[in-house]
Amino acid sequence: MAKSLTPLRAIRKKCLDCSGFQVKEVRVCPVVDCSLFKYRFGKNPNRRGIGGRKESFSLEK
């Protein structure tokens, strides 16, 4: 079964399309004024640090 196309996946797909489906070109994209620029990796940079990893939390003091 195919994964559903979330907004972030749609942005990633658009960025790949714009760069000729070259992953490296998405990484080095020069179009910083594009409204999708900060989402081009398929991640929401505003969520960085939210949730965390299980290992980063310690109950010991």
Secondary structure in CASP SS format (residue, H / E / C, confidence):
PFRMAT SS
TARGET T0000
AUTHOR 0000-0000-0000
METHOD secondary structure of the structure
MODEL  1
M C 1.00
A C 1.00
K C 1.00
S C 1.00
L C 1.00
T C 1.00
P H 1.00
L H 1.00
R H 1.00
A H 1.00
I H 1.00
R H 1.00
K H 1.00
K H 1.00
C H 1.00
L H 1.00
D H 1.00
C H 1.00
S C 1.00
G C 1.00
F C 1.00
Q C 1.00
V H 1.00
K H 1.00
E H 1.00
V H 1.00
R H 1.00
V C 1.00
C C 1.00
P C 1.00
V C 1.00
V C 1.00
D C 1.00
C C 1.00
S C 1.00
L C 1.00
F H 1.00
K H 1.00
Y H 1.00
R C 1.00
F C 1.00
G C 1.00
K C 1.00
N C 1.00
P H 1.00
N H 1.00
R H 1.00
R C 1.00
G C 1.00
I C 1.00
G C 1.00
G C 1.00
R C 1.00
K H 1.00
E H 1.00
S H 1.00
F C 1.00
S C 1.00
L C 1.00
E C 1.00
K C 1.00
END
